[in-house]
Amino acid sequence: MTLAHDATGDGPVLVLLHSGVCDRRMWDPQWQALADAGYRVVRCDFRGFGGTPLLDARHNDAEDVLDLLDALGIERAALIASSYGGQVALEIAARRPERVSAMALLCAALPGHEPTAELRAFGEREDALLEAGDIAGAVELNVDTWLGPDAEETVRQEMREMQRHAFEVQLAAPEGAGRNKVESDLSAIEAPCLAISGGHDLADFREIAARLPGLLDGARHLELPWAGHLPSMERPAAVTDLLTGFLRETVPAG
């Protein structure tokens, strides 16, 4: 399967990987700005999100992204990733380090992370709402949990639409569909990494971002005190400036 995707611009390649509560539309604020900065920008939807269906087969999102890069003739790219997309980026960089030039990880998940009681309680509440058929309630739980205080109402509505669509696709998926987990050795990662956390995010993701410099050579941590879990949507211009600054240092455009 080829993931639904967009591509624009010319120059070093950037691949934008979305969070587990959004789809590739979450990158609308950064999309053209990064292309204007001199990059070829690709964004895609994982299976079960946006324009990519969830088929009756097991899959691995990192493998799907690598297959997309192969189909587009891309040998090497910088990965800009949010939340679950950050976990996918780490898996790609660990399994195929020669294909990743740099990583900017915004509130990333981490393979093998043991969730705190707070994160488990969120998951249990979400499951209970979905099992009761209350998709709207589950959507609002996610909006309230993952967006920080700086998110405008238009942003909250955009997230509602993306999250509701993902729930509808995934709940309608055939039995047997789902993700395969693959072990990843993070010590194999070679790319420089900027690990960003949000001061208003759940403790799990703040801890992961703070741990990454100890796990990866060439990684550094930056906490945004104003941010929740989705800073690229909450203060888009500030995050775009942050990303372009990091890219100038690591993957300069011509």
Beta strands, then each sheet from edge to edge (+ up, - down):
strand 1: 5-8
strand 2: 13-17
strand 3: 40-44
strand 4: 58-59
strand 5: 77-82
strand 6: 100-106
strand 7: 178-179
strand 8: 193-198
strand 9: 219-224
sheet 1: 1+ 3- 2- 5- 6- 8- 9-
sheet 2: 4+ 7+
end
